[in-house]
Amino acid sequence: MRFLLLVYLLLSVTAEDVSVDEMDCQVYNNLYVCLANGVLQSVAFEDVNAVQTIEDIELHLEGLEIVDIAKDAFLEVANSSALYIRDNELTVISRHYFTALDQLTYLDLKNNTIVDIEDAAFARLRNLESLLLDYNNISTLRPGAWKGLNDLHELYATNNNIVLKRNMFRGLRHLETLALDSNEITEVPIGAFNGLPHIDLLYLSRNKISTIQPEIFRGLGEINELDLGRNQLKTVSGGIFRYLRNLNSLWLNGNHIVMLKADAFEGLDNLLLLFLNSNELRFVDMAAFNRMKNVTVDPGFKIRDSLVDNVYKVHGRFRCNSVAFQFPYECTEI
């Protein structure tokens, strides 16, 4: 049976200029996989009957040194729900790659060498919920790439070289998680997150962001977690978070913040967790916390050698300094 299937796969390959001698067919992770010169030609199930009873079928094609994918390579596995094609050598995601996989809900393209995603590359993946693009060489993402991704909930694109632009993610109306950590981002232009009304988790840590404008977060009122940790922020300008009234967790750790003025956290009345460790705080107006009744500040503040339990109850302006990493800021009233 295996022999007959291998013969079928060899005969069904339609790629031009591919000889039988160039074809390498093997069993890999319970799949029959055929490649020629790094081009994925076809994929089929080793045991077709076995997968009939599996509700969520996963295709694992990691680490095969795939550089390209032939048209209809996934035709025999069209009922799959997850594709792991990470740790390969894909450079461009072409629009014909995934046309057969219209039942896919999860696509992992991490750790390739992707530099470009063609418009409509995911157009047939209308059920896709999670897309992973981490650890590639992507510098730009065109709105046309999102065509068809009406139900995408999670987009992970960390460790690339992405330069944010206005309307870059427009079309992903149901996106809830956007991870852009470690992209060398220096600027977040107004309108970069246009068209994302349901974003719940926004991660921008480990970049080189030095300033934030309030209008950046306009229309993102559903955000629950915002991570701006390990950037190059020196100030927290008044009102920059005023549109984020549902925010519960805010990471500002690992920046170069020196001062917190009274209006630094305007609008964050519902904040529960605020991470301020590893900054350079020297001046804090405790009025910044007056409306944050339930917030826990990490690493906290010590005043007169006592750790402050309810920071919202403290009034006045304080001069502070950091004793050591993860130790509370020691503050003296001015």
N, C-alpha and C positions, 0 to 999 in steps of 0.2 A: 504493500500500500504506500509506504514511504517512497519507494522507488518511482511508482507511477505518479505521485504528486510532484516529485522533483522534476520528472520529465515534463509534466504539464506546465510547471512554472517556467521551465526553460523554453518551451515552445510558445508560451503566452507572452514572453517579453517582446515588446514592440519597439524598444529603443533602436534607433538606427546605428549602424556601424558597431554593433555589439556581437561578437562571435561567441560560440559555445566555449571556446578556449579561454576567453576573457571572463566568463561567468563563474562566480564563486557562490554556490548554494550550500547552505549549512543549516543545521538545527540550532536555534539560539533562543533560550528562554521560552521553550515550548512553541516556537514559531519556525516555519521554514522561511529563511531569508536569503534572497538572491541579490548579489551586488556585482557590479562590473566597473572596475577602475574607480571605486569609491562612490559610484552612483547606485542608490538603492533602486533596484528594478522591480521587485515584487516581494510581498509578504503574505503568508498563508498560515493558518493554524495547523499545528502538528496533529492535533486530534479534533477534528471538526465536531464530532458528536459530543465530546466533553464540554465544549464551550456553549452548547445549546442550553445547558442548565445553569449557566453562570449569568447573573444579572448584570454585574459590572465587569466588563472585559477590559483588561489592561494589556497594552502592547509595550514591551520593554525592549528598546533598541539602543541602549546606552553603549557608548564606547566602541562603536563599529567603524570609526573613521569615515563616516558618511559625509561626502562633500556636496551631494546633489540628490534629488529625488525625481525619478521618472514619473511621467504622467500615468495615473491609474495604478501606482505601486501598491496602494492600499485597497484596491477593489475587492480582494478576497477577504478582507477583514473589516468591512464597512460598518459592522454592527458594534464596533469597539467604543468604549466610553472614555478611555484614558490612553494617551500616548506619551511615553517617556522617550524622547529622542535627544536627551541631554548628552554632554560629553562627546560631541562629534565635531565635525569641521564645516558645518553649513555657514556660508557667508551671506547669502541672500535668501529670503523667504519668498518664494515665487507663488503666484496666484493659483498654480495648478497642483501644488503639493498635497493639499488636504481636501480636495473636492469630493472624494468618496466618503469621507469621515463625518457625515452630517449628524451622527449621534454622539459625537465627542463632547464631553463636558469638562475635560481636564487635559491641558497641553503643556508639557514641560520641554522647553527649548533652552534650558540653562547650559552655560559653559560650552557654547559653540564659538564661532568667530563672526557672528552676524553683524553686518554693517548696514544692511538695508532690508526693509520690509515693503514689498510691493503693495500698491493700492489694491484693495479687495483680496489680499492674500488669505484672509480668514472668512471670506464672504459666505461660504457654505456651512460654516460652523455656528449655526444659529442657536445651538443648545450649549455652547461653550460657557462655562462659569468661571474657570480659573485659567489664566495664561501666565506662564513663567518665562521671563526673558533675561533673567539675571546672568551676570558674568559673560557678557558679550562685548561687542565694540560699537554699539549703537550710539549715534550722536544726535539723530533726529527721528521723530515719530510723526508721520503725516496723518492728519485726520482720516484720509482715505483708507488707511490701513485697518481702521476699525469697522469698515462696512460689514454689516451682517451680525456684529457682536452685540445684539440687542439685550442679551441676558448675561453679559459678562459681569461678574461680581468682584473678581480679584485680579489685579494686574501687578505683577512683581517685575520690576526692571532695575534692580539694584546693580551696583558695580558695572556700569557702562560709562559712557561719556556724554550723556544726554544734555543738550542745551535746551532749556525750557523756552517755549514760545507761546504766544497768545493762541488760544483755541486748539492747542495740541491734542487734547483728549476729547474734543467735542464729538458726540455720537455715542459715548459710553454712559448713557443716562442712568443705568442701573448699577454702575460701579460703586462698590462699597469700600474696597480696600485698594489703596494706591501706594506702592512702596518704591521710592526713588532714592534710597540711601546710597551713599558712596558713588556719586556720579560727577564729582568735581564741580557741582553746580555753584556758580558765583552769584547769580541773579535769578529772582523769581518775578517775572514780569506780570503786571496786572493783566488778568484775563487768561493766565496759564491754565487755570482750572475751570474755565467756563464750561457749562454744560454737564457739570457733575453734581447735581442737586442732592444725591443720596450718599455721598462719601461719608463713611463712618470712621475710617482709620486712614490717616495721612502721615507717611513716614518720609522725612527729609533729612535724616541724620547723616553725619559724616560727610558733609559737603563743605563748601567754602562760602556760604551765605553770610554776608556781613550786614545787610539791612533788610528789613521787612516793611512793606507798605500796607496799611490797613485794607485797602481795596483788594488786595490779593485774595482775601478770604470772603469776599462778598458772595453770597449765594451758597455758602458752605455751612449753613446753619445746623446740619445734622452731624457734624464731626464730633466724635466721642473721644478720640485720641489723636494728638498732634505731637510728632517727635521732631524737634529742631535741635536735638542734642549734637554736640561735637561739630559745631559750625564756627563762625568767626564773628558772632554777634557781640557788639560792645555795649549796646543800649537796648532797652525795651521801651520803645516810644509809646506815648500815651495813645490808647485807643486801637492799637494794632490788632487786638483780639476781640473787638467789640461785636463782630458778627458771629462769634463762636459761643453763643449763649448755652449750648448743650454740652460744651466741652467738659469732660470729666478728668482727663489726664493730659498733662503738658510737660514735655521734656525740654528743658533749656540747659541741661548739664553740659559741661565741657566746652563752654563758650568763653568769652572774655568780658562778660558783663561786670561793670564796675558799680553801677548805680541803679537803684529801683526807686522811681518817683511814685507819688501818690496815685497817679492814673495809669500805672504800668499794666495792671490787670483789669482794666475797665471792661465790664461785660461778663467776666468769668465768675459770676456769683455761685454757679453750681460746680465749680472745680473741686475735685476730691484729692487729686495727687499732683503735686508740683515738684519737679526735680530741678534743683538749683546747684547741685554739687559740682565741684571742679570749675568754679568761676573765680572772678577776682573782685568780689563784692567789697566795697569800701564804704558805701553810703546806702542806707535803707530807710525809706519813709514807711513806717508800719501801716500807714493809712492805705497802702496798696492792698492790704489783706482784710480791711474792715468789713467787706461784704461777703467774704468767703468763709461762711460759718462752719463748713465741714472739711476744709482743706487740711491735708497733711503735707508739710514741706520737708523735703529731703535735701540736705542733711539736717535742717532745722536751725534754730537760733538759741544761743545761750546768752542770757542777760543776768548780770550779777551772779554768775556761776550756776545759774539754774536753767535747765532746758525749758523752753516755752512750750506749753501744751496746746494752748488755744491762741494761735498767733493773731486771730482777728480781734482779740480783746486788748492787744497791746497798742498803745498810742505813742506818738512821738517819732522823732528822727534819731537815727542811730549810726554811729561809726562802727564798722564791722571789719573783721579780718578772719581769714581762714587759717586754722592751726595746722591741719593735715587733711589729706584726702578722706572723705566720708565722715569727718568730724564736723559737728555743728559750727556755724559761724559764731564767733564770740563778739558780742556787740555791747557798746557803751553809749548811753543816751547823750546826745549833744546838747 
